[in-house]
Amino acid sequence: MAENSELYDAVLNGDAKKAVAATRQALETGADPLELVQRHMVPAMDEVGRRFECEDYFVPELLLAARAMKGSLELIRPLLTQLGAEPAGRVVIGTVKGDLHDIGKNIVASMLEGGGFEVIDLGSDVAPDKFVAAVKERNANMVCLSALLTVTMPSMKTTIDALSAAGLRARVKVLVGGAPVTQKFAEQIGADGYGENAVAAVALARKLVVQPVP
Amino acid sequence: MTLESWLSDGPVLCDGAWGTELQRRGLGPGECPDHWNLSRPEAVLEVARCYVEAGSRVILTNTFRANSVSLAGYGLAEVAAAINRTGVAISREAAGGRATVVASMGPTGKLLAAEEISEDEVVRVFTEQAAALAEAGADALVLETFSDLAEARLALRAARSTRRPVIVSFVFDSGRNNDRTMTGATPEQAAREMTDSGADAVGANCGLGAAGYIPICRRLRASTNLPLWIKPNAGLPEVVDGQAVYRTAPEEFAAHLAALVDAGASFVGGCCGTNPDFIRAAAEALARPRPCA
């Protein structure tokens, strides 16, 4: 289903300028915004993910593709909103308290945006109460927690506990990730999932929040 | 002084982790470990001394984050030079002539490919840091825990301006087989590029444990004639009662270090999760005769 289009190529090659230009041109000539996303951009991001799995792409390529996608989405999103299309999910993301590392968190944030999620990025060294406040204020349905340091991994649990204490735990899915984090750790602290890398995180996020329509 | 001259008596045992040792002495989460060079120098000195006592013949410095870009994240860019100079002074005092001091330089944490930092900025901050470390008397410099060959090349150029030996060490923890850096570099690419760019030794540190670095070490060995530097971590931790706990025992780790020497490593030591007990065990393991060494 992947269209061999300029937009598809621009996203796949991580060329934000070309992606924005191709999007603008397509919209000016009357293209359907939803179709641009579904038939060009999402297939391009899927191909990016496939290349990542094949070790053809690595983190820099992911990041550039996600930025190209984001550039296009900035033009398309207002049109989608007019049409009444909702984002795939609303995600609050941040590196947990005590941890200043943000490369991994930034990549996951970009990839989620590229995957059609609305992302509220709280930055790094984020205290549990800030996560709680953001989930409340923005009516988020997912929280993504990042930690690079073994010493700050326990802050992930503190954050999940704070969400529970605020009565918000049932309405959000919590994903955790970062170099020292494992599936086992995710289970131990009561997270809903663990993403081994940014591609896996987005796939899991889609799976967890996309509820079948009754 | 060349690194080869340090190796005349065979492989050299380096130190283990500093961060976890400083935490045991009260370093809080989110606190900048490198700043303890100024605020708690006696604690840093104690860690360095413990490693020398345990048998480390190369010790590093508590300056991993002390480039002005990383320190800016803690609001400490202004005191970068003081942190670096004091870091070297502390390690030299602990070494007391029994160990050589290799000053630690970590990456900026910014991605060149994503234009989070410019090439000029990378060269500038590492030139500054390397100069401060060299002037304070570091015997050599190690660029450790690097992932991006582009950043490593620029940092190497900056570090070489001090005319001290420079070791470049990468983290291989990505890709299907955990044998790539985060940006996709293979051990072969890393070894060849750093050799061509004038490094005095290349290597691997941190990662996903010592066992996984044995095949990486062989691949580095096959790709360069330079001495190899390998400092793995103690594997991934588990969290018990809210604390990160490393399950690898010192003896098991020490056996892996001996295997790394057999695979061609000249400098061996530990990264995250290792402590002076690991180095003591390694000193014993390396002293034992091995059939195929």
Interface residues (C-beta under 8 A of the other chain):
Chain A: E53 E55 Y57 F58 V59 P60 L63 L64 R67 K97 G98 D99 L100 H101 D102 I103 S124 D125 L149 T150 V151 T152 M153 P154 S155 K157 A179 P180 T182 K184 F185 Q188 I189 N197
Chain B: G19 T20 Q23 G28 P29 G30 G73 Y74 G109 K110 L111 A113 A114 D148 D173 S174 G175 R176 R180 M182 T183 G184 L236 P237 E238 V239 G242 Q243 A244 C272 G273
